[in-house]
Amino acid sequence: MNVQGTLGGKVALVTGGSRGIGAATALRLAREGADVAVTYVRDKEAAEEVVRRVEALGRRAVALRADSADPREAAGAVGRAAEALGRLDVLVNNAGVGLLGPLDGITLADVDHVLSVNVRGVFLASQAAAARMSDGGRIITIGTCMTQRVPGPGGTLYAMSKAALTGLTKALARELGPRGITANIVHPGPIDTAMNPADGPYAPSQAALTALGRFGTPDEVAATVTHLAGAAYVTGAEYAVDGGHAA
């Protein structure tokens, strides 16, 4: 099958694309006609399975090992994706780490690691993508519902790191707007993934925080990301896909 959708002829890079929201996004983009590169750190087999599923849709795909905590790899993945697939039109900054716990238990090493992945890695990938993209590109970043509502203690470092991405997104929108490159951020709420399953021990309390009373699915987040990948007149915007977590 090789169906040209709204993203026919485009190339996308999804960081952290081997599972969860990243994998769902890679597949959604492919269904709309994009060729897709995904990065992974440890699970090569899962990343290669995403590649096989993208190829089954008639699109080209490649899996690249790249650790967003390493500045050279965070930026270098952009160039490697563009070289492998011939160009780059869409960057989805999905790779991230979560660290929750009491404020007095957070170490300097924790701070450095979370910020290196969640902030520095996103900045460097976006910077590299802007240099590679033709006019009209798209930069879409995955944030969190905790930037809009922190419902309890233990989320200080994680919320801080993701909140920085809102400022980055708005600044990128202003800086890259003259080239028609858009930058937007999507804030997922509780999403049913391997890291935070909807049947996990903390799931009932998380679901209760949403207006809809349930977890979302990775594909529900991916649908919004894919919409933004094709939207030309939306930039500097925050999209909550959180079931009403911030309502």
C-alpha positions, 0 to 999 in steps of 0.5 A: 500500500502506498497512499499519498495523504496530506503529508505525501512527499514529506520526511519526519523525524520522531525522537523516542519513536520506538514505543508509546506516543512516539511509535503511534505518531510515526505510524500516523505520519506514515498513514498520511504519506510521510517517510519517517525516521525514529530514534531510540536509546535501548530498544532496537527491536521495538524501533525496528518493528516500528520501521517494519510497520511504516514500510508496510504502509508503503513508506520509507523508514529508518531507526537511528540510535541516538541518546538525547542526553548526549548533545552530539547525538541529539543534534546529529540524529537530525542530520542522519535522518535527513541524509538517510531519507533525503530531506527533513520537513517535520521534527517531532520532539518526543524523547523525554525522561520523567523523574518524580519524587520529593523536592528534598530527594532530587540530586544535582545528577537528577537535575542535570540528566532531566534537563539534558534530555527534556530541554537541551536535547530538544533545543539542539534537535530543533536548532539542527532541524531549522538549519536543515529544513526548507521553508514551511517545515514543522517543529512539534514538541511533546510537553505534559499536562503538568505544565498547566496543572500540577495536581500534587507534590513530587513533580517539581523537576519534571514540570520545570523541564517541560515548562521550558519547552513552552517558552522554547516553542513560542520563541521558535515560532517568532524566530522561524515564522518568516520562513513559514516554519511553525512550532507548536507544543502538545501537552498530553494528559495521562496516557496509556503507555508501558511507562504509565499503564491505564491498569497500573496502581496509580491509574485510578487517581490519575484518571480521576483528575481528568474531566473525562475520567479516563486515560487517553491513548497514544493514538489520540495524542498522535492525531493532534501531532499529525494535524499540526504537521499539516497545519500551515497557519498554527504556530506558537500554540499549546494543545492540551490532549489531556481529557480535561486535566487542566479544566 
